[in-house]
Amino acid sequence: MKINTQFFNTVGGLLLSLSILNAWFTPFDQDEKKRIVFFGDSITAGYGLSTEQAFPALIQQKIDSSEMAYQVINAGLSGETSAGGLSRIDWILKTKPDIFILELGGNDGLRGLSLDETEKNLTTMIQKVRGRNPEVVVFVAGMQIPPNLGQEYTERFRTLFSKVAKANKTELIPFLLENVGGEPELNLPDGIHPNVEGHQIVATTVWQNLKKHLD
């Protein structure tokens, strides 16, 4: 009998993914540990690195060393656009976030997608998060792109995130990749994704904005 190893490998991978995702939603006493959800694309996911090297895990280390009762959830997905995030956010919101960091839109800009749609998608996601928990603290993480698509598009993209944050009264991280973007020694060979050292700097940037909202 010939065994289809590819089938079993695929099923095994799916089961492993489901077991990891299920751990996110294990019931717990909300008063005991609050949840910080990082909802983003490959930057959040830690593309090219281990999950432990990505900046959300480094934030968890800072929280643990400060003996704060917060659980960090890395809900990053490589290649995700704002439309893709909108399509999966209801599932992510099966858990109740206390702090929600929205890091999406970068792939929209790199692909030259409609910024009107990007703005609409980001706004709808913020509304959905607040519908799940009206007391949630929402951060919008700003991003920038190279001027390949023209100065007008590039500038409008750069200001999009502050516009969304202001309109929806959220916190803003002006540029997530501050001191990292465009620095070859802090990025992988693709020039887009931070390397280990780059993620450490990103974690510092996020922590400086986040820590004042932690109990």
Stockholm file with secondary structure:
# STOCKHOLM 1.0

chainA/1-215         MKINTQFFNTVGGLLLSLSILNAWFTPFDQDEKKRIVFFGDSITAGYGLSTEQAFPALIQQKIDSSEMAYQVINAGLSGETSAGGLSRIDWILKTKPDIFILELGGNDGLRGLSLDETEKNLTTMIQKVRGRNPEVVVFVAGMQIPPNLGQEYTERFRTLFSKVAKANKTELIPFLLENVGGEPELNLPDGIHPNVEGHQIVATTVWQNLKKHLD
#=GR chainA/1-215 SS CCCCHHHHHHHHHHHHHHHHHHHHTCCCCTTTCEEEEEEESHHHHTTTSCGGGSHHHHHHHHHHHTTCCEEEEEEECTTCCHHHHHHHHHHHTTSCCSEEEEECCHHHHHTTCCHHHHHHHHHHHHHHHHHHCTTCEEEEECCCCCGGGCHHHHHHHHHHHHHHHHHHTCEEESCTTTTTTTCGGGBCTTSSSBCHHHHHHHHHHHHHHHGGGCC
#=GC SS_cons         CCCCHHHHHHHHHHHHHHHHHHHHTCCCCTTTCEEEEEEESHHHHTTTSCGGGSHHHHHHHHHHHTTCCEEEEEEECTTCCHHHHHHHHHHHTTSCCSEEEEECCHHHHHTTCCHHHHHHHHHHHHHHHHHHCTTCEEEEECCCCCGGGCHHHHHHHHHHHHHHHHHHTCEEESCTTTTTTTCGGGBCTTSSSBCHHHHHHHHHHHHHHHGGGCC
//
